[in-house]
Amino acid sequence: MTPVPLPDPTGADQSRRQDLVDRFVALTPTLVKRFSAAGPGGLPTDLASLTLRQLEVVRLLSSQPSTMRALAAGLGASESATSELVDRLVRRGLLERTADPDDRRVVRVRLAPPARLLADRFHAHRQQRARQVLSVLSEPELACFVDIVETIARDLPVPPAPRSPSS
């Protein structure tokens, strides 16, 4: 879908655009609740014992191991906050932390074997939840919605991750 150039928002156009933004802002909490990992029936028991932030770490590491710095960037968090989060998951036996063999200053993180099943179950749960939420849209509406979300994801600048106090 090729974006249609919008006229310079002035006067009535600007007022209408602001009204639409206001409607979107008002709907955001409802959308977040509907798309959240929880939902009717909540998370499966094995997933419910983790916070959404911990599940996000498991999700991010499910495709490949990462450095602590890259994981922090993926979470949009500081390295110190990410390190604390990883420490909790290491203590639970869900992550493994190792030093990079080429650079001992670099910390690598990967899923421990028990976390692989959790990652797969979380992915399946998110897929099921998305199917439920998006079932209210017709196929053309869904295609339009996905095109819009892709445009936002592609074109919206990503804010820099917070820096650790020691950085």
C-alpha positions as CSV (number, residue, x, y, z in Angstrom):
1,M,0.0,0.0,0.0
2,T,1.5,3.3,-1.1
3,P,1.0,6.1,1.4
4,V,-1.2,8.9,0.1
5,P,0.4,12.3,0.7
6,L,-1.6,14.3,3.2
7,P,-2.3,17.9,2.7
8,D,-0.6,20.3,5.1
9,P,-2.8,20.1,8.2
10,T,-4.2,23.7,8.5
11,G,-7.5,25.1,9.7
12,A,-10.3,22.6,9.4
13,D,-8.0,19.8,8.3
14,Q,-5.9,20.3,11.4
15,S,-9.0,20.3,13.7
16,R,-10.2,17.1,12.1
17,R,-6.8,15.5,12.4
18,Q,-6.6,16.5,16.1
19,D,-10.1,15.0,16.7
20,L,-8.9,11.7,15.2
21,V,-5.7,11.8,17.3
22,D,-7.8,12.4,20.4
23,R,-10.0,9.5,19.5
24,F,-7.0,7.3,19.0
25,V,-5.5,8.3,22.4
26,A,-8.8,7.6,24.1
27,L,-8.9,4.1,22.5
28,T,-5.3,3.2,23.3
29,P,-5.9,1.8,26.8
30,T,-8.7,-0.4,25.5
31,L,-6.6,-1.7,22.6
32,V,-3.6,-2.4,24.9
33,K,-5.9,-4.5,27.1
34,R,-7.4,-6.3,24.2
35,F,-4.1,-7.1,22.6
36,S,-2.3,-7.9,25.9
37,A,-1.0,-11.4,26.4
38,A,-3.6,-11.9,29.0
39,G,-7.2,-12.0,27.9
40,P,-10.2,-14.2,28.5
41,G,-8.9,-17.0,30.7
42,G,-5.6,-15.3,31.2
43,L,-2.2,-16.8,30.4
44,P,-1.6,-20.5,30.7
45,T,-0.3,-21.3,34.2
46,D,3.3,-21.9,33.3
47,L,3.4,-18.4,31.6
48,A,1.4,-16.6,34.2
49,S,4.3,-17.1,36.7
50,L,6.4,-14.6,34.6
51,T,5.9,-10.9,34.2
52,L,5.1,-9.6,30.8
53,R,8.6,-8.0,30.7
54,Q,10.2,-11.4,31.5
55,L,8.0,-13.0,28.7
56,E,9.3,-10.3,26.3
57,V,12.9,-11.3,27.1
58,V,12.0,-14.9,26.4
59,R,10.3,-13.9,23.2
60,L,13.3,-11.8,22.1
61,L,15.8,-14.6,22.8
62,S,13.6,-17.3,21.2
63,S,15.0,-16.8,17.7
64,Q,18.7,-16.5,18.7
65,P,21.0,-15.6,21.6
66,S,21.9,-12.0,22.1
67,T,24.4,-9.7,23.8
68,M,23.2,-7.9,26.9
69,R,23.5,-4.6,25.0
70,A,21.4,-5.8,22.1
71,L,18.8,-7.3,24.4
72,A,18.6,-4.0,26.3
73,A,18.1,-2.2,23.0
74,G,15.4,-4.6,22.0
75,L,13.6,-4.0,25.2
76,G,14.1,-0.3,25.1
77,A,15.6,-0.5,28.6
78,S,18.9,0.4,30.2
79,E,21.6,-2.2,30.4
80,S,21.5,-2.2,34.2
81,A,17.7,-2.8,34.2
82,T,18.1,-5.5,31.6
83,S,20.9,-7.1,33.7
84,E,18.6,-7.3,36.7
85,L,15.8,-8.8,34.7
86,V,18.2,-11.4,33.2
87,D,19.6,-12.2,36.7
88,R,16.0,-13.1,37.8
89,L,15.5,-15.3,34.8
90,V,18.9,-17.0,35.3
91,R,18.1,-17.7,38.9
92,R,14.8,-19.4,37.7
93,G,16.8,-21.6,35.3
94,L,15.3,-20.0,32.2
95,L,18.3,-18.1,30.8
96,E,22.0,-18.8,30.6
97,R,24.6,-16.0,30.7
98,T,28.1,-16.4,29.3
99,A,31.1,-14.3,28.5
100,D,31.9,-13.9,24.8
101,P,35.0,-16.0,24.0
102,D,36.4,-13.2,21.9
103,D,35.7,-10.4,24.3
104,R,35.3,-11.2,27.9
105,R,33.6,-7.8,28.5
106,V,30.7,-8.8,26.3
107,V,27.9,-10.7,28.0
108,R,25.9,-13.2,26.0
109,V,22.5,-14.4,27.0
110,R,20.5,-17.3,25.6
111,L,17.5,-19.4,26.5
112,A,18.1,-22.4,28.8
113,P,16.3,-25.6,27.6
114,P,13.3,-25.2,29.9
115,A,12.6,-21.7,28.4
116,R,12.3,-23.0,24.9
117,L,8.9,-24.6,25.7
118,L,7.8,-21.4,27.4
119,A,8.8,-19.4,24.3
120,D,6.8,-21.7,22.0
121,R,3.8,-21.6,24.3
122,F,4.0,-17.8,24.6
123,H,4.2,-17.5,20.8
124,A,1.2,-19.8,20.3
125,H,-0.8,-17.9,23.0
126,R,0.0,-14.5,21.3
127,Q,-1.1,-15.9,17.9
128,Q,-4.3,-17.2,19.3
129,R,-5.0,-13.9,21.1
130,A,-4.3,-11.9,17.9
131,R,-6.7,-14.1,15.9
132,Q,-9.4,-13.6,18.6
133,V,-9.0,-9.8,18.7
134,L,-8.7,-9.3,14.9
135,S,-11.6,-11.6,14.2
136,V,-13.9,-8.6,14.3
137,L,-12.4,-7.2,11.1
138,S,-13.2,-8.3,7.6
139,E,-10.4,-9.5,5.4
140,P,-10.1,-6.1,3.6
141,E,-10.2,-4.3,7.0
142,L,-7.5,-6.5,8.4
143,A,-5.3,-6.0,5.3
144,C,-5.8,-2.2,5.7
145,F,-5.1,-2.4,9.4
146,V,-1.9,-4.4,8.9
147,D,-0.8,-2.0,6.1
148,I,-1.2,0.9,8.6
149,V,0.6,-0.8,11.4
150,E,3.5,-1.7,9.0
151,T,3.7,2.0,7.9
152,I,3.9,3.2,11.6
153,A,6.5,0.5,12.5
154,R,8.6,1.3,9.4
155,D,8.4,5.1,9.5
156,L,8.1,6.1,13.2
157,P,11.6,6.8,14.6
158,V,12.6,4.6,17.5
159,P,13.6,6.5,20.6
160,P,17.0,5.7,21.9
161,A,17.2,3.3,24.8
162,P,17.9,4.8,28.2
163,R,21.6,4.7,29.1
164,S,22.8,3.0,32.2
165,P,24.1,5.3,34.9
166,S,27.6,3.8,34.5
167,S,27.6,4.4,30.7
